């Protein structure tokens, strides 16, 4: 999805290669992207979560459209059930050329613009495939909970472009961005050591980071500032030590080069 220039949040997109080196996963006690062989429970606190992220031609649901979508289903413990579904929706070049500067730059640099123009899939075809993927894991209606970062915006667009998907899902959502906003006001010190997102601007990489981000919040948040003070100091000390080691290595290398040059 796009960065919301006039709304209180930034939406970001990335690629599937983040799974191996995602910074949230590095700070988590357990990787949230681990694939589980167990079927998700459709009831109780661990009922499945449907993670969806969309890229659009703009931020106005009335005139813009979804051009890329990715969906990954997890159980309540944030274990992914498979590699997910992703697809690109066709849009004419004339429409893509009318995107604003931010969309033009980021969708162009990520390669999405070219993929959209080359794609032969219609919105209805992608909707059918997406719904089939979700039903494969969650056949019952009003069970799967939609999740993501500022996922209310994705839902607004899906109500227009993929209404059958919205109808199949539960009416509640898990918005990771909202948890971050609460954390910012309740325990802002914790956010200072929170791993930064990669800003790759692809749908699948966004989802992987959103899942990992929620796992990070589960591990380290929902606690008071006093309870996380030791954690903050520990991470800051570790980062400082790593920086010092890096500087020392650079100095040593520079000295060695100078000695070799004068010798």
Secondary structure, 3 states (H helix, E strand, C coil): CCCCCCCCCCCCCCCCCHHHHCHHHHHCCCCCCCECCCCCECCCCCECEEEEEEEECCCCCCCCCEEEEEEEEECCCCCECCCCEEEECCCCHHHHCCCCHHHHHHHHHHCHHHHHHHCCCCHHHHHHHHHHHHHHHCCCCCCCEEEECCHHHHHHHHHHHCHHHHHHCCCCEEEHHHHHHHHHHHCHHHHCCCCCCCCCCCHHHHHHHHHHHHHHHHHHCCCCHHHHHHHHHHHHHHHHHHHHHHHHHHHHHHHHHHHHHHC
